[in-house]
C-alpha cells in the first residue's frame, strides 16, 4: 500500500512516502491485524538544511537525517475474524489510548513492539479508520510518539498517515 506519513512538527511538513503492509492474523485465537510500515529516507524527496535555532531533536533536520527513515511493526486486535482486508470497510480500530497522558507504561504492553523513528521510540494512542471505495481501501491512521530513545516517556508528538490499498 502506498501511503504518506506526517510526523507533525518535524522539518518535513509535507510528510514522507511510506510503504504500509496489512495482514490479517490471529494470535492465540484472537483475530487481529499485523501492521508494518517503512518510510522512504527522510531526505529522499527534499533536503532540509540544519537549523541550530530549532527547539529539540524533533525539529532538527540533523537528528532526523541521523536516523534516516522510520519503521513500525505491531498487531492490533480486531472485533471479529475477517476473511479479507475488504471487510475492514467502515471499521475504526483504537489501541493504546490509555497510555497517552501518562508516563506509566511498559514496552511489553504497547501494540507496536517495534518503533524506530528517531532511534527506538514508542508509539501509542492509535486510531485506524478504513473506508472502501470500489476496489480500493483507504486508511487514515493517527497516533502519538514518545521519544523513548532519549528517555522521554510522554507521548508528545503526533503522527498522521493516509494511504490507499488496491484490493484486487
Phi, psi and omega in degrees: 000128174279135184214172177223129180241140177242127172262096191303125179094358177276177186291355180241084182297338178281352177086193186225143173296145181213153173251122181246127178243131179239138178214131176286131181202138177265145173235123182047046176079356180261125180291146180200180182236114173283133182233130175229134180226136173221128179270163167290171176302142184306321182262010184300322183269330184200126174286145175234126179291145178294145182225109183288351181273357182288159183259094174090169183298325184301329181261357187267116178304323181298324178292314180298315181294332177297326182262353169069303184203166181253151170215140179224141175221136179196180181222127181242127180295148176253152180290340179201162177291142179239151177269337180206160177298334178301331181287355174288347182311125178085353181277147169233119180255137179231136178210148176063025178290332180291344180279334180288136181093358176227154174254008182262078178223159180240140180309319184292345182264001181271141180297326180259106184273354174228122179215117179231107180237289171245064190095195182277091183262190180227148178231147179205183176064040185278137168230121179242120180245137184236138178218125179269138176223098184065239181262018180239144175246118179268138182236136170232124185232126173237154179192184182231146181243138168250127178283068185295331181302327179257016173094000178282138181248346180278136176277084191258352187239140184264145171233147176221132178233138170231142180199168180225132178248128172282122184277346182250000000 
